[in-house]
Amino acid sequence: MITREYALSCLRQAIANPNADFRDGQWEAIDGVLNGRRQLVVQRTGWGKSMIYFLAAKFLRSQGRGMSLLISPLIALMRNQVAAAERVGVRCYTINSTNPKEWDGIREKILSDAADLLIVSPERLANDDFRRTILEPIADRIGLLVVDEAHCVSDWGHDFRPDYKKISRLLERLPRTVPVLATTATATSRVIDDIKAQMGESVEVTRGNLVRKSLFLQNIRLPSQEARLAWLSGILKTRITGSGIIYALTIRDAEIVSHWLRMNGIAAYAYCSKVLPPQDMAPELRAELAAKESWKAATTESAQVAAYREFLEDLLLGNRIRALVATSALSMGFDKPDLAFVIHYQRPKSVVDYYQQVGRAGRGIDSAYGVLLNGEEDDKIGEFFIKNAFPSEQDVKSVLDAIAETSEGLSRLELERKFNLKKGKIEQVLKFVMSDVPQPVVKDGAKYRATQYVRAYRIPADNILRLTAIRHEEMRTMDAYVNSRGCLMGFLCAALESPADSPHCGRCRNCRPDLALPETVEPASLQAAADLLRKSSVPIVPRRQWADPASAAVRFGLNGKATIPPELRMEEGLALSAYGAGEWGRLVQKGKYATNPPRFDDRLVEACANMIEERQLEKHPSWIVPVPSRRNNALVGDFADRLALRLGLPCWRGLVKVIDTPPQKDMENSAFQQNNVIDAFAVDGKPPEGGCILVDDMVDSKWTFTVAAAVLRRAGVPFVFPLALADSSNNGE
């Protein structure tokens, strides 16, 4: 029998603190697991929920019970959990997308009963190979099932993930004697009710106070990005010490913020889903990364991203950098007890999101800052995420009908070529419908096949409307928090339905204005930030593969291989701005719809010319050519003429559009985008000598540039440098 005294000695040993004690409810939850009960523990961030299941897994194994299975949502969270479990003395392993070379060895340990705890994502439960080779063989001897960040189970929750629904099917297979533990820091009453419905009404709910006494909360309204950048660099240099996290809503914003901070001597790096080392990375850090085995073994871009993100996490954990500028890719579960600040560059979409993220700070120190900045772009980004949260009824019908029409099934790539839908939307549809019971579609290898239920499937339109309304209400609540004049911690607790100790925390901007950080910015820093945003060009990386090799082969007389031959490729080019962002992006947005006359501002001509001159291109273009359009040829042509005049180069109009095509912005995926323009361009006459600058107003998928450049290269142009006024692609996380 495991006694409280023995469990406490294990806790003290695990955290190397001989004076530690259980927090209220910790031992009771561990005891509940050991006695086979189903529990939902709702406690604040940093309370110690993970210690419950680490110690419980250790004790169950000592009693001869089977391995514990932990469902965890994020890879960054998994790495922290593996390290923490090992400190407790638990043999812990994880199977995820970052460690495929380790899977076979881990599988052997699991099947031979040499593992105490396995951590997987909910998406792994949907993987046929994982289910067949690991989950099914051990299903009858699982000692404990843990569902971390359990709010993801509920579609009422802020971060509902369809794959979490598969957990309910796993629960149905487990004997009732197997204990189940669900944990979260954020669950309102209706989320709790939804979790109970999936775990069983017998589940015991423990709910604690969410007040974080170590956090000093402050909201600061700075509408422009340049003002927020200036404030960040100033405050990190003069008032805030220690290391922390700065959250941004989009990948591009994370990159801009981190670049700005490095320009100001602050070691900060972007942490996103597609992040790779920046060009201005500190040489000693670049050398250290290059020497890491995980980086040297990374042969694909995704593997490089995973290795680099792990490196960044270690740098922050070791206080070797001041900050990570992160999207939601670094959120739930990242555990650094001495994190001194969490600053939000933009407003999160919900109070729950905010509490989850700001709760990373101040876990093991007496005082930390949680500062929420907010600006003019917040609503636009929030609406984008809400609009794209669910697949449309028509998209679902199209995909299911196509799969139902073939007995062999269709791969994701085949669906992409069949429908004018983005890859992400197709994947969203498949994940959405496959999370339902009964499933209208199942995955068989690389193919998706219809089941007998496919024709009867109906998208839950009413439920989607309800959830969309909830998300809009969450945005309004977050806006109310931004503008609240009352106790900020009290506001968060009330929104999360958690009792506060008192109406006033005494630790926020509104309770203690004398402790607040200054909200002013230095004029010189503000001007420097504005200059950076004006100069924040976006690279146009050349495509290296055809989306539809067959049509490209017909057009260019190729062999049908996917690779775009080097002799047809464009160079890496530049977009002056992100569409609608910063001074240049806003000027492009304004000029795009100018009609009297159709004309981009002269300042954009000068900015593009300066950008080209400052970049000192390795290959020197001899002439300029605009991308032609049959609808609005004057706008880009006029801009190209003026840019050519400014650079002292001739402007050639011999690239012509020979067929009308729908706007590229209406094409959703690469195959449709490529084929929409594959036959659209031709060369009229002999091009001038030397390489050229190919000018367009917007770049998104890069297929217009790719095909137009291939046409020019085939006509004998030695190199083509693409130049756009704005990148209109969305790069949110």
N, C-alpha and C positions, 0 to 999 in steps of 0.2 A: 504493500500500500504506500502510495506517495503522500507524505504529510506536507503540511504547509511549511514546516521548518526546513525539511529537506529541499523543497522547491525554492525557498528563499535563499538557501545556501548556493543552489545552482544559479539563481539570478545574480547574486553578488559576484560569483566567479565569472559569469558571462560578461558582465559589464565592468569588472575589475574595480568594484566599489564595495568595501566591506561593511559600509553603513547603509547601503541601499535597502529600500523596503518596497513591498508591493503597493501600487496605487490602488485606491478604492475600486474594487471590482475585478482586479487582475487575477488574484488567486481564485476567486469564485468562478471566473470564466474558465481557468485551467481545470479546476475541479469538475466543472460541468462537462468539459471535453472528456476527462478521464472516466466519467460516469455515463458516457454515451448520449449526452443530450444534444439537441440542436439549438444553436444560439446565434443571435444577431447582436453584435457589440457596436454601438454608435458612440464613439469617443473622439475628442478633439485631436487634431494633428499633433504628433509628438507625445501623446499620452502613453504609448507603449503597447499598441495592439499587436504588433508583430511578435513581441516577446511571449504573448499568450500561446501562439501556435508553434513557435520554435521550442519552447519548453514542453508543451503538450506532446509534440512529435517525439522529443527525446524520451519522455516518460512512457509513452505508449510503446515505443520500441523496447524499452527496458522490461516491459511487461509481456513481451513476445507478440505484440500486435504488428500489423503490416505497415508498409510505407505510407506516409502522408502525401496527399496530392494537393498542391496549392495552385489555384487559378489566379493569375496576376496579370494586369492589363498592359504593362509597359516594360520594355526591355531594360531601361535605366533602373526601374524599380527592381527587376529581377536581379541585376548585378548587386545592388545593395543588399537584397535579401539573402543571396547566396553567401556573401561575406559575413553578414550578421549571424546566419545559421551556423556557420563554421565556428564562430566564436563561442557559441553555446555548446558546441560539441556534436552537432548534427551533420551527418553526411548528406550534403545537399547538392543537387544538380539541377540544371535547367536545359531544356530543349527549346531553342528558338532560332530565328533566322540568322543570327550572328555566329552560331557555332556548329554548322552542319558537319564539319570534320570530326566533331566529338560525339555525334549522335550514336554511332555504332557502339562505342565504348560505354556510353551512358546506358544504352539499351541493355547491354550485357550485365551491368551492375544492377539494374532494376529487376531484370528477369531472374538473376541469381540471388535476389533479396539482400544485396549489399548496399542499398541506398535507404536513407531514412526519410528523405523529403525530395519530391520532384516538383519543380516550378514550371508551369507552362502557361501560355496565353490562352484565352478562350477560343481564339481562332485555331489553335492547334487541335482542339477537340473536333473540329470539322475536317481535319486532314485524314484521308483514308488510311494512309500508311501508318500514322501514329495510332489510330484507333485499332487497326488490325494487329500491329506488331507489339504494341505496348499496353494500350488501355484495356483491350479485351482480355489479354492473359492475366492482368493483375486486378481486374475489376472486383473479383470476389475476395480479395485480400487487402484492399485499401483500409488502412487503419483510421484515417481521418481525412475528411474533405474540407479544405479551407477556400472560401471565396473572398478574396481581398478586393477592396474598393467595390463593395457589393451594391452600391447605388447604380452601378452600370447594368445591373440585372433589370432594373425597372425602366420602362419607357416613360415614366413620369420624371425620371431623373434627368440631371443636367447633361449627363454624358452617357446616355444609353447606347449600348453596343449590341447589335443584333446577335452576335455570336454568344453573348452571355445567356441567351435563351437555351442554348444547348446544355447548359449546366442543369436545368430542370430535368432533362432527359437522363442525365447521369445520376441525378438524385433518385429518380424512379428505379434505377437498377441496383442501387446500394441497399443492403439489408438495413432494417430500421435500427439495428444495434450499432451501426457505424455513426460516430459523432460527426456533426457538421457545424462548422464555425464560419459565420459571415461577418466581415468587419468593414466599417466605413467611418469617416469623420463627418459625412454630410448626408443626412437622410431626413426629409420631412415626414410627417405622419403618413401621407399618401404613398411615399416611396417605401416606408416601412411596411405598410399594408400590402403593397405589391410584392415585396420580398417575401413576406410571410405566406402569401398565396402560393408562391413557387417553392418555398422550403417546407411548407406544411404549417397548419395553424398551431401546432404544438411548440413551435419555436419560441424560445425565451428571449425577450428583448431587454438589453441593458443599455440605458441611455444616460450619458454624462453631460456635464456642463462644458460648453465649447469655448468659454472665455480663455483667451491667451494673455496672461498678465505680463508677459515679457515683451509684448508687441506694442510699439507706439505707432498708432495709425494716423495718417494724414492724407487728405485729398487736395490736389493742386490743379487748378484749371489753367492750362496753357494751350490755347487752341492750335497754334502753329507748331510744326515739327521743329523748326529751327529754334524756337524758344525752349522746347523740351530738351533738345540736344544741348543747348547752352546751359540749361539748369543742371542736367545730369553731370556734365564734366565739371562744372563749378562745385556742385555739392559733394562729389566724390573726392575732389581735391582738398576741400576745406573743412567739411563738417562730418562726413561719414567715414569711419575707419572700418577695417575688416573686409571680408569678401562676401559676395552675395550674388543674387540673380536679378536680372532685369528682363521682364517679360514683354514681348512684342507680339502682335497678332499675325504678322505675315513674315515670310522668309526674308523678303527684301528689306523690310524695316529692321529686322534683327541684324542683317548684314550692314546696313547703313549706321545703326547705332554703335555696333562694335567697332566699325572702321573709324567713326568719329572719336570714340573714346581712345583708341590706340593713337590717333593723331595728336591727342592731348596728353599722351604719356601714361595712359591708364590701360593696364593689361586686361583686355576684355575680348572675348571671342564669341562668335555666333554659334548657337547650338540649335540645329534644325533637322528636319527629316532628310535633307539632301546636302548636308554641309560637308565641305572639304576645306583643307587648309588655305587661308587667304594668302595672297602674294606677299603681304607685308607682315607675315608671321615672324615673330622673333627668331633670329637664326639659331639660337641655342635650343629653342623648343622644336624647331623644324628638324634639327639634327637628332634630337632625342626621339621624336616620333619616327624618323626614318630607321632608327636602330631597334625599334620595338618589333618583336616577332610577329605580332598580330598584323602590323602594317606591312611588313615584308611578305607575309603570306597572303595578303589581300590581292586577288587577281581580278576582281570585278569592282565596279564603282560602288555597288551596294556594300561590299565587304570593306572597302576603304572608308566609306561613311561610318560603318559600325566601329571600325578600329579607331577612327579619329574621334568619334563621340566618346568612346571609352577613355581615350587619352584626355579629352577635355574634362570629363568628370573627375578623373584622378588629379588633374591640375587644380581644380576647384577644391576638392576634398583636402588637398595638401596645402591650401592657401598660397599657391604659387602664382595665381592670377587673381585680379580683383573681382572679376565678374564673368559669368556666362550670360550672354544676351540670347534668351531662349524663346522659342515658340512653345506651344503646348506639348511638344515632344519631350520636354523636361518638366514634369508636373508631379503627378501623384507619386508619393513614395520616395522621392529622392531625399536621402537622409544625411544631413550634415549638421550636427548639433550646434556648431558655433557659427552658423550662417548669420551674418550681422545685418543684412538688409534684403528685402525683396521690393523692387520698384517696378511698377507697371507703366510702360511707355504709352499704352493705350488702355482703354477700359475693357475689361473682360465681358463676356456675354451674359454672365449671371453671377449672383452673389455666391453661389456654390463654387463656381470656377474660381472666384476671387479668394474665397476662404481656403480652398485647397492649395492654391499657389502661394498666397501670402503666409500660410501656415508652415512653409518650409523654413521660415526665419525664426530665430530665437528659441530653439528647442532646448539647447543646453547652456544658454547664457542668460543673464539677468535682463538684458535690454537689447532690443533690435528694432529696426525701422521697417514699417510696411507703408510705402508711399504709393498712392494711386495718382498718376498723371492722366489727363484725358484731353482729347483734342477734337478738331473738326472732322476727322475722317472716321471716328469711332462708329457712328450710326451706320455709315455706308458699309463698313466691313461687317458689322453685326448682321445687317440685313442680308448680305451675301451668304453668310454661313446659314442663316435660317432658310433662305430660299433653296439652298442646295442640300438641305439635311435629309430629304427623302426623295426617292425616285418618283417620277410622274406616272400617273395611271397609264398614259399612252406608251411610255417607255417600257413599263412592265409588260403590257399586252404585246407589244412588238417582239420583245425578246422571247417571251414564253411561246407565242405563236410560232416563231421561227424554230425553236427547239422542238416543239411538238410535231412539226411537219417532217422531221427526219428521225428515223429509227436509230441511226448511227450516232446521233447527238452532234453538237457543235462545240468547238473550242472557243475560248474568249477571243482569239485572233480572228477566227472565222466570223464571229458575231460582229466584230469591229468592222470587218470589210463588208459585211452585209447591211449594216445599219449606220446611218449618220448620227452616231452617238459616241461620246468620248469614252475612252478606255475606262476612266474612273466611274462614269455613269453606268456602263455595262456591269462593272464589278459591283457597283452599289446595288443594282437591280438583283443580281444573282445572290449576293449576300442577304439582301432583304427577304427575298422569297424563300431562300433555303433555311432561314431561321424560323419559318412557320411550321406548324404541325397540323396536318400532314404536309410533307414537302412536295411541292409541285415539280421540283427539279432536284436531281441528285448529281453529284460529280463522280464521273467514272474515268479515272486517269486524268487526261487533259481535256476530256469532253464533258459537256453537260447534257444529261439525258432527261427527257420528260418522264414523269411517273403517271399513274392512272388518275392522279388528282389535278393534273395540269389544266384541263379544260374547265374545271369547277373553281379554279382559284380566282379570288376577287381581292384586289388591293383594299386594305382597310382605310378607305378614303376619309370616313368620319373621324377615325382615330388620328389620322395624320393632321386633319384640320384642328382637332383638339390640341395635339401636341405643338403644332405651329403657334396656336394662340398662347399656349403656356410659355413658349420661348419668347414671344413678343412681350408677355407680361414680365418675364425674367429680365429682359432688357430695360423695361420701364422701372423695375425695382432697382436695378443697378444704377440707373440714372438718378433715382431718388437718393441712393446712397452717396453718389458723387456730390449731390447738392445738400446733403443733410447738415443741419446745424446742431443736431443733438449728438449724444454719445455714439461714436462710430462702432465701437465694439458691441454696444447695446443694440445698434441697428442690425449688425450681422447676426447676433444671437436671436433677435426677434424674427428675422427673415428665415433663419434656419430652425425656428421653433425650439430653441434651446433656452432654458431659463438663465438669466444673467444674475450675478451676485447682487447687483444694485443697479439703479438707473444710470449711474455714472461710473465709468471704469477708472477715471483719473489718469488715463494713460493714452489719450488721443488728442488730436489737434483741437477739438471742440471742448474737451474737458480741461485741458492744460495748454492753452495757447502760448504760455510762456516757454514751453519746451519745444515749440514747433520749429521746423527747419525754415529758413528764409525762402520766400517764393519769388524773389527777384532774380534777374539775370544780368550779367555784364554786357553792355552794348557791344564791346569788341568781340566777345564770344558769340553773341547773337549774329553779328555780321559774318563771322567766320563760318558759322553753321549754315547760314543762308548761302554763302559761297559754295560750301560743300554740296548742298542739295542741288544747286544749279549745275554742279559739275559731276553729279552722281550718274554717270553714264552706265548703261546696261550692256554687257557683252552679248554679241550675237554669235553663238557657238555654231559652227557649221554642222549640218546633219551629215552623218556618215552612212546611213542606211535608208534604202527605199522602204516606204510603208507597203507598197504594192509593187514588187519587183517585176511582175508580168507586164503591167502597163508601161513602166519605165523602160523595159526592154524593147517594147514595140516603138516607143517614141524616140529612143536614142540608139537603137540598134545594138543593145547590150545582150549579155548572155543569160539574163534572167536571175542573176545572183542579187542578193539583198544589198551588198556593199555598193555605195556610190563610188565610182572610180575616181581616184585623185585628180585625173585630168578634167573632170567635170565639176569638181567641188569649188565652192567659194572659200574665201579666207575668213578668219574670224573677224567680225565687224563690230559696230557699235550702234546702240540706240542712245540718243541724247538724254532721254529721261524715261521715267515710268509714267504712263499716261495718267494725267490728272494729279500727279504728285509733284510737289515743289513748284517753283516759279516756272520752269520750262515745261513741265508736264501740264500745268494749268494753261499756259499759253498755247500749247499744241491742242488741248481740248477745245479752247475757244476758237482757234483758227480752223479746226477740222470742219466746223459747220458755218464758217463765214461765207456769205453769198454776195456781198456787195462791196468790193469784188471778192471772189474766192482767193484768199491769200493768207499765208502764214506771216506772222510778225517778223520784221527785219531783225529783231533781237535774236530770233531763232537761227537765222542765217549766220550771224556773227558767232553765236554760241557753237554751232556745228563746225564752223571754220576754225575756231579756237581749239575745239576738242581734237580735230584732226591734226592741227599743227603741234599741239602739246603732246600728242601720243607719239609723234615721230615714227611713223609707220616704216617698217623694215623695207617694204616694197613701195615705191613711189608711183602713185597713179598718174596717168597722163591725161585723162579725160573723165567726164561725168556723164552718166546716162540715167534718166528717170525710169522707174517702173511705170509702164503705160496703163491707162484705164480708159474704158469706153464710156464710163459714167461721169467721171470728174477728172479728166486728164489735165485740165488747166491748173489745178491746185498743186500737184506734185511737180508738174513740168515747170511752172513758174518758180517754185522754190529751187529746183535744180538749176535753172538758169541763173538765179541770183547767187546761189552758192558757187557755181562755176566762175562767175564774174569776180566774186570775192577772193577765190583761190587762184585766179589767173589761169584757169583751165578751160578748154572748150567743152561745151555741152552738146552731146550727140543724141539725136532723136531716132536712131535707127532700130531700137528695140520696139517692136509694135505688138499690139494685142490683136490676134487674128480671129478670135471667137469671143462672143459674150459668155460670161460665166457668172453664176450667182456670187454674191459677196463671200469672201473667205470666212468672214466672221460667222456665217451661217453653217459652216462645215464644222462638225463636232470632233471628228477624230482624224488621225494622220492619214489613213487610207483615203478618206473622202477629201481631205485637204489637198493631198498630193494629186489625186485624179481630177480634182476640180480645175487645176491649172496646168496639168501635164501637157496639154496640147494648145494652151492659150497664147504662147509667145512665139515670135519668129524674129529673125534679123533681116532688115530691109537694107541691103547694100553692104559694103565692106566696112567693118568697124575700124576706127582709127588705130594707129600703132600704140603698143603699150597696154598696161593694165588700166582698170577703170574703177570708179566709185559708182556703185549701183544704189540709187536713192529712192526711198519710199517714205511715206508719212508714218505708217504703222507697221510693227512686226509683232506677230503672235506665234503662230505655229512654225514660221520660217519656211513654209513650203513655197510661197511666192518667190522669195529670194532664192531658194534652192533650185527651183526649176528655171527661173529667169537666168540665173548664173550659169546653169548647165547649158542653156541655149547659147549664151555668149561665149562660154569656153569652147563649145563645139564649133563656133564660128571663128576660132583662132585667137580669142582674147587670152593672154597669158595668165592673168589673175583678175579676180573680181572681189572688190572690197564692199560688203553691204553696209549701208548707212540708213538708219531710220530716225525719225524725229522722236518716236516714243515706242516703248514696249508696252503692249496692251494685254499681255498674258497675265493671268492671275497667278500669283505665287504664294497664296496663303497656305498654312500648314494643313 
